[in-house]
Amino acid sequence: MQTVDKQSLESKLEKIGNILRLTGWIGLSAQIGFGAIALLLVVFAIAGRNFSQATALPPGVSPGIGVNLNSGVTPGIGIGIFWAVCGILALLVGIYFAFRQTRFSKRLRHADTMRHPAKSEVMNVLRLGAIVGLVGMLLTILGGGATLGVLFSKAIAQPQGVAIYDPTRVIRSIDIMVAMANMSGIAAHFVGAVASLSVFEWLHR
């Protein structure tokens, strides 16, 4: 009877370890992929924003009083960049918890039972991973909403069929990059949160 119980327990732990490994690596890979896209888009947006500020200065004029550095920059787009950066920082925490999940799966499949993690430890990592994913989604949704609001206000402010001479009223590719960065962040946090919540619910049952 003890042998049968031991084999049953080992089989159950191996199943749990395989599930943790699968969902952990899926979440980790997706978060790294979407996070890299979001980071590149934010870097390009910030670099383009700084370039626009530099080219906005007349030749031979240095920044100072009375010089408008934002004439080539979209007003309000900095809010979207800020929330995108916050979402990326939260994503780094989510990636850490997904990696911890893969380490737990390896320990559960180890022959030495002393190396097996406690159930409360595994559940805590899954819970924190889900919370980080939900918080990250909130941050990037705020960034995406702010960016889309700026783009919408610029779109309705543009005169139809008339040349636009005010650079702040033109929808630029940099503005769209900020929105895409926030959307990539939302996707990354969504995958991480779903992976953690699904395993958490399965283990809880």
N, C-alpha and C positions, 0 to 999 in steps of 0.2 A: 504493500500500500504506500509506503514511504517513497519507494522508487517511482511508482506511478504519479504520486503527487509532485515529486521533484521534476519529473519529465514534463508534466503539465505546466508547472510554474516556469520552467525553462522555455517551453514553447510559447507561453504567453509573453514572457519578457522579450523573447526574440521578435515576436510580432510587434510589440510596442516599439522596440528599438528600430525595426525596419520602417514603421510608420513615421517615427520621429526623424529618421535619416532622410526619407523621401520628402516629407514636407519641409524639413529644415533646409535641404539643398535647393529645393524649388524656390522657397522663399528667399534664400540667400542669393541665388543666381538672379532672380527677377529684380530684387531690390538693388543689387549692384548694377545690373544693366540699365534699369530705368534711372537710377541715381546718377550714373555716369552721363547719361543723356542730359538730365536736368542740370548737372554741374557744368557741362560744356556749354549749354545754352545760356546759363547765367553768366559764365565767364565772357562769352561773346557779347552778351548784352551790356555788361559792365564796361568791357573794352570799347565797344561801339559808342556807349554813352560818353566815356572820357574823350574819345576821338572827336565826337560831335562838339563837345565843349571846347576842345582845343582849336578846331577849325572855325568855331564861331567868332573867334577873336580876329579883328582886322589886322592886316600885316603891320608889324612893328609896334603893336599895342600889347602891353602886358596886363594880366589880371589886376584889377584895382577898383577903386570907388568909381561908380558910374559905368562900369563895364559889365554887361549882362552875359554871364557864362551859360545861361540856360536857353539862349535863343534857338539853338539847334537841338534841344532836348525836350522830350515829351513831358509836360507837367504831370505829376502824379504817378509816373511809371516807377519811380523809386520805391513806392510802397509795395508794388508787386515784386520787385527785386528783393526787398527786405524779407517778405514772407517766404519767398522761394528759398533764400539762404537759410532761414529758420527751419524750413521743411527738410532741407538737405542735412542740417545738423541733427535733426530728429531721426532722419533716415540712417545716419551713422550708428545711432544707438540701437535702432531696429536691426541693423545688420549684425551688430554684436550679439544680440539675443538670439538671432537665427543661427549664428555660428555656435553659440552655447548649446543650442538644441541638437546640432549635429554631434557635438562632443558627448552629450548625454546618451545619444543613440549608440555611440561606440562603446561607452561604458556599460550600457545595459546588455549588449551582446557579448560582453567579456565573460570568460569562464569563471573568473574569480568573483564570487558574490559580494565580497568586501568592497569591490570597486563600483558596485551598482549604486547609482544615485537614489536618494529617497524620493518617494512620490511627491511629497510636499515641495521638494526642491525643483522637480521637473514642472509641476503645476505653477509654481511661482514664476519661473522663467517664461512659460507660455502666457501667463496672465500679464506680465510686464511687457512682453512682446506685443500682445494685442493692444494694450493701453498706449504704448508708444506709436503703434500704427494708427490708432484712432486720433491721437493728438496730432500726429504728422499730417493726417488727412485734413484735419481742421485748419492747420496752418496754411497748407497749400491751397485749400479751397478759398481761404481768405485772400491769398495772393492772386489766385486765378480770377476771383470775383472782382478784385480791385483793378486788375489789368484789363479785364474785359469791359469793366465800366469806363475806364479811360479810353479804350479803343472805340466804344460805342459813342461816347460824348464827342470824340474827334470826328467820327463818321457822320453824325447828324449835323455837326458844325461846318462841314465842308460845303461850299457853294457848288451846286451842280452845273457842269458845263462851263465853269469859269476857272481860269488858271489860279492856282494858290501860291501866293507870294510869302505867306507866313509859315516858316518851317515847323512851328509848333503845332500846326493844324494838319500836317501830313502824317498819315499812318505809315510808319516805317517798318522794315523787316525786324529791327531791333525790338520794337514794341511787341511784335508777334512772338519773338523768341522768348520773352518773359512769360507770356501766356502759355507757350508750349512747355517751358521749364516747370511751371506749376502743375500743368496737366500730367507731365511725366512723374512728378513727385506724388501726385494723387494716386496714380497707377501703382507706383512702388509701395506706398504705404498700404494701399488696399490689398495687394497680394500678401504683404507681411501680416496684416491684421487677420485676413481670412485664414491663412495657414495656421496661425497661432490659435485662433478661436475654434477652428474645426478640430484640431488635435486636443485642445483643452476640453471641449464638449465630449469628445469620444472617450477620453480618459476618465472624465467625471462620471460618465454612465457606467 
